[in-house]
Amino acid sequence: MKIEQVLAQVVRVNSKKLGESGDMTFQERRQYHQALGREVRSAGVLILLIERDEALHIVLTQRTAHLHDHAGQISFPGGRYEPKDTDIVATALRESFEEIGTESKQIQVIGSLPNYVTVTAYEITPVVATSPPQAFTCDPFEVADAFEVPLAHILDDGHWRRDSFLREGQRREYWAVPYKERYIWGATAGMLRTFREVLLQP
């Protein structure tokens, strides 16, 4: 799929809640946090598309093993909104630079996907963007590795599966899309599933 096609599809995305991942909808997750008295904080992540060898690839990171939240898990570059950020797009670009050294001047923002509420009480805006190939420099405290997954891998339904775990005595389901030795699941897989639905919608 060419960048122009991706652009056209993302621009057309509307407020329809696509990719409702796991066993709770967007609104149910918000209500869950509100019932527990939790503040849902804003965050922005970058779904960065790199064109390499005439194919598109998505940039992902593996978090370091010592972090308090989501240690060792696969994620998009990005993080929490800060008051100094002009908007959530600025958040995603700033955090991506801090985590893997991306150059904002090379990045073209296309648009954003529907927000995603996580079990850790973040409302994430996935910002879709493109860039020529960049050399990544990982923050050694936060990021163990930065790597690319072919977009074709995400679009292929045969690579997706529904996994589950027990939480508070209840079985919870979630999307997973393993790639080579990487296990991509949870919020990251949920947002990738949304992205897949956007690109494949009529």
MOCOR-V769566 format. One record per residue. N is the residue number from 1. D_FIRST is the distance of its C-alpha to the first C-alpha in Angstrom with 1 decimal. Layout:
((N,D_FIRST) (N,D_FIRST))
//
This chain:
((1,0.0) (2,3.8) (3,6.7) (4,8.3) (5,6.5) (6,7.1) (7,10.4) (8,11.4) (9,11.1) (10,13.0) (11,15.5) (12,16.3) (13,17.1) (14,20.8) (15,23.6) (16,23.1) (17,23.4) (18,20.2) (19,20.1) (20,23.9) (21,24.1) (22,27.2) (23,30.4) (24,30.9) (25,29.2) (26,28.6) (27,32.0) (28,33.7) (29,32.8) (30,34.1) (31,37.3) (32,37.7) (33,37.9) (34,40.1) (35,42.5) (36,42.9) (37,43.5) (38,40.5) (39,38.9) (40,35.2) (41,33.9) (42,30.9) (43,28.2) (44,24.9) (45,22.1) (46,19.1) (47,15.6) (48,14.6) (49,11.2) (50,11.8) (51,10.0) (52,11.8) (53,12.1) (54,9.0) (55,6.9) (56,7.0) (57,10.2) (58,12.4) (59,16.0) (60,18.8) (61,22.5) (62,25.4) (63,28.5) (64,31.8) (65,34.2) (66,37.1) (67,35.5) (68,37.2) (69,34.1) (70,31.3) (71,32.5) (72,30.3) (73,27.4) (74,23.7) (75,22.7) (76,20.6) (77,22.5) (78,24.6) (79,28.0) (80,30.8) (81,31.4) (82,34.4) (83,36.7) (84,36.1) (85,32.4) (86,32.0) (87,29.4) (88,27.0) (89,24.2) (90,26.9) (91,27.6) (92,24.1) (93,24.0) (94,27.6) (95,27.2) (96,24.2) (97,26.3) (98,29.3) (99,27.5) (100,25.3) (101,26.3) (102,23.1) (103,24.0) (104,23.5) (105,23.8) (106,20.5) (107,18.6) (108,17.3) (109,17.6) (110,15.3) (111,17.3) (112,18.4) (113,18.2) (114,21.4) (115,23.9) (116,24.7) (117,28.4) (118,29.1) (119,32.3) (120,33.4) (121,33.8) (122,30.9) (123,28.9) (124,25.6) (125,23.3) (126,19.7) (127,18.7) (128,15.0) (129,14.7) (130,13.1) (131,15.1) (132,15.5) (133,16.7) (134,19.9) (135,22.9) (136,23.8) (137,27.4) (138,28.1) (139,31.0) (140,33.2) (141,34.7) (142,31.6) (143,28.7) (144,29.2) (145,25.8) (146,22.4) (147,19.5) (148,15.7) (149,13.9) (150,10.5) (151,8.1) (152,7.9) (153,11.7) (154,11.8) (155,9.9) (156,12.4) (157,15.6) (158,17.7) (159,17.5) (160,19.0) (161,22.7) (162,25.5) (163,28.1) (164,31.3) (165,34.3) (166,37.7) (167,38.5) (168,41.9) (169,42.6) (170,39.6) (171,36.5) (172,33.3) (173,29.9) (174,26.6) (175,23.0) (176,22.2) (177,19.1) (178,20.7) (179,18.9) (180,21.3) (181,24.5) (182,23.1) (183,23.9) (184,21.6) (185,23.5) (186,25.2) (187,24.0) (188,21.1) (189,19.8) (190,20.8) (191,18.7) (192,15.6) (193,16.5) (194,16.7) (195,13.3) (196,11.9) (197,14.1) (198,13.1) (199,9.4) (200,10.8) (201,13.9) (202,15.0))
//
